[in-house]
């Protein structure tokens, strides 16, 4: 009899706790929805930028790029077969590693991402205008801020300050989380929106330009160049295809690509099509 009463009390207590958690969760969702309505401009995600729904971010990025030194995000990616999704590595505050100092790209990857050699390093081709021999100066400036896509083995080790996250998690957060010491949030968001705006299920490895990494002992010569010259001298790229095997479909199946030359500088839509924003880790 006593055990039955005790079990009944425990069940009632558990139900009360569940009800409280459910009520709190609903309250948080309602508050979040209300916040988004009243702060539409502030609550803007990378996905919004990729979908051409945040022109103020693109405009601010265009302006800022004219006044700061080139900083290129490093986007470490891997494909997790277990989850059927692409993942990207950021630090705990969702900031991306960058390159823009006097280090070679190879050294920046080794010191900022992983000591394991990447499967490949890619960049986004610059779209040409009507005259293929001429590239708009604004595009040239934007190119010096475009991300490097660093593809790693599924089991590759990261530096301790980085963590793997589902790509959908990153694109669903306010772009303000991307602010860094060397780069304004708008510039970082505009740069990273490039890979998200590719058509769904595009085999990205046939679209990106492959970057050839020079030996790291070239670092000692970097001080002889300025930032722009060093970047151009140390990276050799070609857009003749990177592989014949399409990338597996997943939450980042089309989250690496290039910006279409549509005048506005961006295509609509985001490639990541998996639902949910739960960060995935080992």
DRENGUMI-864623 format. One record per residue (C-alpha): x, y, z; residue in three letters. Coordinates in steps of 0.2 Angstrom, whole numbers, plus 5000, padded with zeros to 4 digits. Example, Ala and Ser with C-alpha at 12.3 -4.5 7.8 and 13.67 -1.06 7.14 Angstrom:
2
SITE    px    py    pz  residuo
SITE  5062  4978  5039      ALA
SITE  5068  4995  5036      SER
***
This chain:
282
SITE    px    py    pz  residuo
SITE  5000  5000  5000      UNK
SITE  5014  5012  5005      UNK
SITE  5023  5008  4989      UNK
SITE  5008  5011  4978      UNK
SITE  5006  5028  4986      UNK
SITE  5024  5032  4984      UNK
SITE  5024  5028  4966      UNK
SITE  5008  5038  4963      UNK
SITE  5016  5053  4971      UNK
SITE  5032  5051  4960      UNK
SITE  5021  5050  4944      UNK
SITE  5012  5066  4949      UNK
SITE  5028  5075  4953      UNK
SITE  5035  5069  4936      UNK
SITE  5020  5075  4927      UNK
SITE  5021  5092  4935      UNK
SITE  5039  5094  4930      UNK
SITE  5035  5089  4912      UNK
SITE  5021  5102  4912      UNK
SITE  5032  5115  4919      UNK
SITE  5046  5112  4906      UNK
SITE  5033  5111  4892      UNK
SITE  5025  5128  4898      UNK
SITE  5043  5136  4899      UNK
SITE  5047  5130  4882      UNK
SITE  5031  5137  4874      UNK
SITE  5034  5153  4883      UNK
SITE  5052  5154  4876      UNK
SITE  5046  5150  4858      UNK
SITE  5032  5163  4859      UNK
SITE  5045  5176  4866      UNK
SITE  5057  5171  4852      UNK
SITE  5043  5173  4839      UNK
SITE  5038  5190  4846      UNK
SITE  5057  5196  4846      UNK
SITE  5059  5191  4828      UNK
SITE  5043  5201  4823      UNK
SITE  5049  5217  4832      UNK
SITE  5067  5215  4827      UNK
SITE  5067  5209  4809      UNK
SITE  5082  5219  4804      UNK
SITE  5092  5214  4819      UNK
SITE  5087  5196  4818      UNK
SITE  5094  5192  4801      UNK
SITE  5102  5175  4797      UNK
SITE  5115  5170  4784      UNK
SITE  5100  5161  4776      UNK
SITE  5091  5178  4775      UNK
SITE  5106  5185  4766      UNK
SITE  5108  5171  4754      UNK
SITE  5089  5173  4750      UNK
SITE  5091  5191  4746      UNK
SITE  5080  5196  4761      UNK
SITE  5093  5207  4769      UNK
SITE  5099  5220  4757      UNK
SITE  5105  5231  4771      UNK
SITE  5118  5217  4776      UNK
SITE  5125  5216  4758      UNK
SITE  5126  5235  4756      UNK
SITE  5135  5237  4773      UNK
SITE  5147  5223  4768      UNK
SITE  5151  5231  4751      UNK
SITE  5155  5248  4760      UNK
SITE  5165  5240  4774      UNK
SITE  5176  5230  4761      UNK
SITE  5182  5246  4754      UNK
SITE  5190  5251  4771      UNK
SITE  5197  5236  4779      UNK
SITE  5211  5224  4775      UNK
SITE  5206  5208  4766      UNK
SITE  5200  5194  4777      UNK
SITE  5195  5177  4770      UNK
SITE  5185  5165  4781      UNK
SITE  5191  5147  4782      UNK
SITE  5176  5135  4782      UNK
SITE  5181  5118  4788      UNK
SITE  5168  5105  4782      UNK
SITE  5166  5086  4782      UNK
SITE  5152  5074  4778      UNK
SITE  5145  5063  4792      UNK
SITE  5138  5047  4785      UNK
SITE  5130  5043  4801      UNK
SITE  5119  5059  4801      UNK
SITE  5118  5061  4782      UNK
SITE  5123  5079  4783      UNK
SITE  5137  5091  4780      UNK
SITE  5145  5099  4795      UNK
SITE  5155  5115  4797      UNK
SITE  5168  5119  4811      UNK
SITE  5167  5135  4821      UNK
SITE  5172  5140  4838      UNK
SITE  5160  5140  4853      UNK
SITE  5154  5157  4849      UNK
SITE  5150  5152  4831      UNK
SITE  5165  5162  4824      UNK
SITE  5174  5155  4809      UNK
SITE  5193  5154  4808      UNK
SITE  5201  5167  4795      UNK
SITE  5216  5170  4785      UNK
SITE  5222  5188  4781      UNK
SITE  5239  5189  4790      UNK
SITE  5256  5185  4783      UNK
SITE  5254  5166  4785      UNK
SITE  5253  5155  4770      UNK
SITE  5236  5147  4768      UNK
SITE  5243  5130  4772      UNK
SITE  5250  5137  4788      UNK
SITE  5234  5146  4792      UNK
SITE  5224  5129  4790      UNK
SITE  5237  5120  4801      UNK
SITE  5237  5132  4815      UNK
SITE  5219  5137  4814      UNK
SITE  5209  5122  4810      UNK
SITE  5218  5105  4810      UNK
SITE  5235  5097  4810      UNK
SITE  5228  5084  4798      UNK
SITE  5230  5087  4780      UNK
SITE  5214  5092  4771      UNK
SITE  5206  5082  4757      UNK
SITE  5206  5098  4747      UNK
SITE  5204  5117  4748      UNK
SITE  5193  5126  4737      UNK
SITE  5187  5143  4733      UNK
SITE  5172  5150  4724      UNK
SITE  5175  5156  4705      UNK
SITE  5172  5174  4701      UNK
SITE  5157  5176  4689      UNK
SITE  5162  5185  4673      UNK
SITE  5152  5199  4665      UNK
SITE  5147  5201  4647      UNK
SITE  5165  5204  4643      UNK
SITE  5174  5188  4649      UNK
SITE  5190  5197  4649      UNK
SITE  5185  5210  4661      UNK
SITE  5180  5207  4679      UNK
SITE  5170  5221  4688      UNK
SITE  5181  5229  4701      UNK
SITE  5168  5227  4715      UNK
SITE  5169  5208  4712      UNK
SITE  5188  5209  4713      UNK
SITE  5186  5217  4730      UNK
SITE  5173  5205  4735      UNK
SITE  5184  5190  4730      UNK
SITE  5197  5195  4743      UNK
SITE  5185  5191  4756      UNK
SITE  5177  5175  4749      UNK
SITE  5179  5160  4760      UNK
SITE  5191  5145  4757      UNK
SITE  5182  5129  4759      UNK
SITE  5193  5116  4768      UNK
SITE  5186  5099  4766      UNK
SITE  5192  5087  4780      UNK
SITE  5191  5068  4783      UNK
SITE  5176  5063  4793      UNK
SITE  5188  5058  4808      UNK
SITE  5200  5072  4806      UNK
SITE  5205  5081  4822      UNK
SITE  5201  5099  4826      UNK
SITE  5210  5111  4837      UNK
SITE  5202  5111  4854      UNK
SITE  5194  5128  4852      UNK
SITE  5183  5122  4837      UNK
SITE  5168  5111  4836      UNK
SITE  5158  5102  4822      UNK
SITE  5141  5109  4819      UNK
SITE  5127  5105  4807      UNK
SITE  5127  5118  4793      UNK
SITE  5108  5121  4796      UNK
SITE  5113  5126  4814      UNK
SITE  5125  5140  4808      UNK
SITE  5113  5147  4794      UNK
SITE  5099  5148  4806      UNK
SITE  5108  5159  4819      UNK
SITE  5108  5179  4818      UNK
SITE  5122  5184  4807      UNK
SITE  5129  5195  4821      UNK
SITE  5136  5180  4829      UNK
SITE  5149  5179  4815      UNK
SITE  5158  5196  4820      UNK
SITE  5176  5194  4823      UNK
SITE  5191  5204  4828      UNK
SITE  5197  5206  4810      UNK
SITE  5181  5206  4801      UNK
SITE  5164  5215  4803      UNK
SITE  5149  5203  4805      UNK
SITE  5141  5210  4789      UNK
SITE  5156  5206  4778      UNK
SITE  5158  5189  4786      UNK
SITE  5139  5185  4783      UNK
SITE  5140  5191  4765      UNK
SITE  5155  5180  4762      UNK
SITE  5148  5165  4770      UNK
SITE  5131  5167  4761      UNK
SITE  5140  5163  4745      UNK
SITE  5141  5145  4748      UNK
SITE  5123  5144  4754      UNK
SITE  5115  5151  4739      UNK
SITE  5119  5136  4727      UNK
SITE  5104  5127  4719      UNK
SITE  5099  5111  4729      UNK
SITE  5109  5095  4726      UNK
SITE  5122  5103  4715      UNK
SITE  5138  5092  4715      UNK
SITE  5149  5106  4722      UNK
SITE  5165  5097  4719      UNK
SITE  5163  5100  4700      UNK
SITE  5160  5119  4703      UNK
SITE  5173  5125  4714      UNK
SITE  5191  5130  4710      UNK
SITE  5204  5119  4718      UNK
SITE  5218  5128  4727      UNK
SITE  5236  5122  4727      UNK
SITE  5244  5124  4744      UNK
SITE  5262  5130  4743      UNK
SITE  5275  5122  4756      UNK
SITE  5274  5130  4773      UNK
SITE  5293  5135  4772      UNK
SITE  5288  5149  4760      UNK
SITE  5281  5158  4776      UNK
SITE  5298  5167  4778      UNK
SITE  5295  5176  4762      UNK
SITE  5278  5182  4766      UNK
SITE  5285  5198  4774      UNK
SITE  5291  5204  4758      UNK
SITE  5274  5206  4751      UNK
SITE  5259  5215  4756      UNK
SITE  5243  5206  4760      UNK
SITE  5235  5206  4743      UNK
SITE  5251  5201  4734      UNK
SITE  5255  5187  4746      UNK
SITE  5238  5180  4744      UNK
SITE  5239  5180  4725      UNK
SITE  5257  5173  4725      UNK
SITE  5254  5159  4737      UNK
SITE  5238  5152  4730      UNK
SITE  5237  5143  4713      UNK
SITE  5219  5139  4708      UNK
SITE  5210  5131  4693      UNK
SITE  5192  5129  4689      UNK
SITE  5193  5114  4678      UNK
SITE  5184  5102  4689      UNK
SITE  5188  5095  4706      UNK
SITE  5182  5078  4705      UNK
SITE  5169  5067  4696      UNK
SITE  5160  5060  4712      UNK
SITE  5145  5071  4717      UNK
SITE  5144  5076  4735      UNK
SITE  5132  5066  4745      UNK
SITE  5115  5074  4748      UNK
SITE  5113  5081  4766      UNK
SITE  5110  5097  4776      UNK
SITE  5125  5105  4767      UNK
SITE  5123  5096  4750      UNK
SITE  5123  5112  4741      UNK
SITE  5131  5123  4754      UNK
SITE  5147  5126  4745      UNK
SITE  5146  5135  4728      UNK
SITE  5147  5151  4719      UNK
SITE  5137  5167  4718      UNK
SITE  5127  5169  4702      UNK
SITE  5130  5184  4691      UNK
SITE  5113  5191  4692      UNK
SITE  5117  5209  4695      UNK
SITE  5113  5209  4713      UNK
SITE  5127  5197  4716      UNK
SITE  5117  5183  4724      UNK
SITE  5105  5169  4719      UNK
SITE  5089  5165  4729      UNK
SITE  5087  5150  4740      UNK
SITE  5098  5140  4751      UNK
SITE  5105  5123  4747      UNK
SITE  5103  5116  4765      UNK
SITE  5087  5106  4765      UNK
SITE  5087  5096  4780      UNK
SITE  5075  5101  4794      UNK
SITE  5080  5105  4811      UNK
SITE  5095  5115  4818      UNK
SITE  5102  5103  4830      UNK
SITE  5121  5104  4831      UNK
SITE  5130  5088  4828      UNK
SITE  5146  5083  4836      UNK
SITE  5156  5067  4838      UNK
***
